């Protein structure tokens, strides 16, 4: 088990200004115990960091000892079933908890960043569950409804329905982008009801309204067009015939806020896009998260403004461990040697948590 000094290294202490005053809220330096992020040539800048996985063919090893497809029927009477891939490590390590991985917007259990992180966890001896959120990936044909940023009750339902043997050593949870916001919200709501030992959120849009405005800004028009097109295709790919009203709305929607106003909000019981954003943004839930949680976000993320991270009082909840490098893009963090820095931090943090070595001094 790591020493107390190593345990303390997993909390990013803030420096003090001259005279003992704390540094600006939300701007911790690279934390002791975490490597410093340095971008990998030629992926300089936030956009190239964000796009690297799209531009370069996949070549990431992912070799579980076994893979089993699981289904989880949702308890809301819709008949919707979520799917997940359970993977066992070739060299299991005693006491390692099940790692549940949650993808982002327009992603699925087979998204590249998720497969790559799963490979790192499997190599470290963790069993892994790669989850498709409602209507994503392989479960699109099994779901009438779809996931959104606040549909954390689906994650709760999956955790409740896991076979007992899978949770004997507890759980660790990891989410990316939209899935990270959903995860943070869910930890606040039901984190104490499950044997969750630690969690990691990567590039979470913790202020949904600000993220929606940023993604539809002129500098992000290509990202916006690509995301909106995929959102429309996903919404139209329901297993049952799509109503004429929904098809008409999908054809006329012009941006993501309009999509949430006319599609997401009314389909999920929200008064408007603004109501949806206000009720589902993770900033409203961070204070009540009961488990050690690494919150990792690049301040140059082109999709998600840094203001919510800069402005949040991270000392309000001592379970939260913010790691906010200046660079990295959105779900990027591509570092020298072909490594992904966020995966390095995730793995180090989760291993420390499993050894009881994550605590704030």
N, C-alpha and C positions, 0 to 999 in steps of 0.2 A: 504493500500500500504506500502511495506517495507520502512524503513528509508533509508537515503542516506548511512549510515554506512553499512547496510545490502547489499545495492546495490553494494558498492565497494567490499564486500566480495566475489562477484562472478567473480572477476578478480584475477587470481593467480599471485600475486606480487612476483617478484624474490627477494631473499635476496641479500645483498651486502657483498662483501668481506671486510675485514679490509681495511680502507682507502677509503671506499666509491665506490670501483670498483664493477661493476655488476657481478653477478655470471655467470658461463658458459652458453652460449646461448643454449636454448633448454632443460635446466635442471631445471625447476622450482620446488620448493618443493610442498608438498600437499598444495593446495590453501586454504586460509581462506574461509569459507563458504561451503567447500566440506569436507565430512568425509575422514579420512585417510583409505587407503585400507589395510586390514589385511586378509590374506588368511584363508579360512575355513579348519579345519582339516577334512579329511586327504588329502586335495587337495593342497599339498605342491609342489612348483615348477611350472615352466611354462608349462610343458607338461601335468601334471595332471590337471592344471587349464583349459588348452585347451580341454582336452578329457573328462572332467567331464560329460558333457551333453550326450556324447556317451555312457559312462559307466554306468550311473544311469538312470533307467526308468523315463519317464516324469511323473510329478505329479503336474504341475503348474496350478493354477486356471485361467481360462479364460472364463468369463461369461458375454458376452455383452447382452444388452437388445434386440438387433436385429442384424442380419447380412444379407447383400445384396450383391450379386455378380454383379459387374459392368464390362463392356467391353469398351475398348478404341481403335478405329481403328487408326492405324498409318497413317500419311499423306504422306508417301513416295511412294505410289503406289504399295506396295507389297501385300496389302490386309491383312497384319498381324494385329492381335488384341491382345492387352494386357488385362489381367484380374486383378481384384483387389477385395478384400472383404472390404466392408464398414460396420463398426460396430459402434453402438450407445451405449453410456454409460447408465447404469441403473439409475444413479443419475447425470445428466448433470449439469455442472456449467456454468452459463451465461458468455459469452465472451470467452470461451475456443475455440481456433482455431482447425481446422482439423489437425491431426497428420498423415503425410504420411510416411510410413515405407518401407525401401528399403533393400532387403536381399543381401547376399554375394554370392561368387562363389559356384556353384552347389547347392545353396539354393533355397528357394521359399517363398511365402507368408505364408506358414505353417511351416517354420523352427522354431525350438523350441525357440531360442533366440528372435525371432521376436514375437512369440505368447506371450512369457513371458513379453516382454516390452509393448506389446499391452494391456495386462491385467493391468499393472501398470498405464498406461495412462487412460484406461477406468475407473478404480477405482478413478482416480483424476478428472474425469468429462470431459475428452477429447474425442470427436469422433475420430475414427481411420480408416485409409485406409491402408490395407496391400496389397502392390503391388507386382505382379509377373512381373519381367523384361521380355523382349522379349524372348519367347521360354522356359520360366521357369515354373515349376509347372503346374497348370491347363491350362495355355495358350500354352503349347508345341504343341498341336494338331491344334492350331489356327495360328501358326507362321512358315513361311518358313525360316526366319532368326533367329539369336540369339543375345542375349546381349553380351557385352564385357565391359571392364573397362572404356572405353571412350564414350559409347553410351548414353551420357547425353541428347541428343535431344529427346529420347523416354520419359524421365521424363518430359521434357518441354512440349511435346505433351499431356501427361496425365494431367498436371496441367492446360493447356489451355482448356481441354475438361471437366473439373470438372463442375458439375451443379452450377449455381451462388449461390444457397442457402448453398452449402457446404463451400464456401470460404468467407461468409459474415463476419466472425470473424477472417479471415486471415488463415495462414498456419504455421505449424512448420514441419520440415523435419528431419528424423533420418535415417542414413545409417550405415551398418556394413560391414567391410572388403571391398571386391570389390565394393559393393554398396555405401560404404562411400567414396571411391575414385571418383566414378561416381558422387556422390552428391556434393563433393567439386568442381569438375570441372564444374558441372552444375550451382552451385551458382554463380561462376564467370561469366558464360556466360549469364544467364537469371535471376539471383536472383533479380534484380531490376525490372523485368517485372511482377512479381507476388507479392501478398500481404504476403510475407514470413516474419514472425516475428522473427524467430530464427531457428537454425539448430544444429544438433549434429552428429559428425562423430566418429565411434568407430572402432579402429583397422584398419585404412585405409592404404593400401599399396601405400603411396604417391610417392614412387620411384618404379615404376613397374619393371624396369630392375633389381634392387637390390633385390626386393621381389622374382622375378622368379629365380634368382641365389640362393637365400637362400633356397627356397622350394625344389630345386633339389640337395642340398648339401647332402653329405653322412649321416649326423646326422638326416636328415628329410626324409630318403628314404621311410619309411612306410607312412608318410603323403603324400608324392609325389605320390606313387603308388596308393593310395586311391583316391586322387584328379584327377589324370590323367585318371583313369578308368572311373570315373563318368563324366568327361568332354567328353570322347570319346562316352560314352553311350548317353549323351545328344545330341551330334552332329549327331549321327546316328538315333535319334528318330524323325526325321522330318516327317510332315504329308504327304509329297510327297516322292516318291521313291528316295533314295539317289543315286547319280551317282556312277559309278564304280570307277572313279578317286578319289572321296572323300573317299569311302570305303577303297580303297587301301592305301591312305594317312593315314587314321585313324589306319589301321592295322600296319603300319610301324613306326608311330610316337613313339618315345621312351622317351621323356621328355616334360615338359611344354613349354620350350623355342622353341623346335622343333614344338610343336603343334601351338604355336602362329606364328611361321615362315611359316608353311605350311597350316594352317587352318584359324586362326583368321585374319592374315594380308591380304592375298589375297581376302578373302571373304568380307572384309570391306574397301578396297581401300588404304591399307597401303603398302609401298614398302617392308617392312620386319618387323620382330618382333622388332628389334631395333627402327625402325621408329614408330611403334605402341606404344611402351613404351615411347618414347620421347614425342610424341604428346598427350598422354593421361594421363601421370603422374600428380597428383594433385599439385606437387611442382611448376609446371609452371602456376598455376591458383590461388594459395592461396592469392597472393598480391591484387587481384581484387575482392575478396569476399565482398559483400556490406552489409551483415546482421550479427548480432551477432552469432558466431558459436563456439561451444565447440568442440575441437579436442582432443579426449581421446585415449591414446595409452599406452600400457605397454612396458617399455624399455626391458623387458625380453621376448617379443613376439618371439616364436620360428620360426614363418613364415616370419616376417617382420623385417628387420634390423632397429635398432634405429638411425643409422647414419643420415638419412634424417631429422629426428625430432631433433636430437642434433644440426645439422648444420644449420637449418633454422632460419632466423632472424624474430622471432615472433613479434618484434616491428615494422616490416614493414607494418603491417595491424592491426590496433587497433580493428578491429572486431573479430579477432581470439583470442580464449581463450584456450591455450594449457593446458592440464592436463595430466602429464606424470609420473605416478607412476612407481616405480622400478619393481614391480611385477604385475602379472595378466594374463599372457599368451595371447593367441589370442582369442578374443571374449570370455574371461573367466570371471575373476573378481568375483569368487565365495567367498562370505564373510560369517562370522558367522551368525547364525540364519536363514540359508537358503536363504539369500538375495544375490542379484547380485549388486555389488557396482556400476558398470557402469549404471545400471538402476536407482539407487538412485541419481547419479550425473545428469543423463539425466533429470529425473523428476524435481529435484530441480532447475536446470538451466532453463528448459522450463517454469516452473511456475513463476520463477523470471522474465523471459523475457516477459511473458504475463502481468505481473504487472508493466512493465516498469522499472524493477530494475536491468537490466544487463547493466553495463557501465564500461568503464575503467577510473580510476581516472586520 
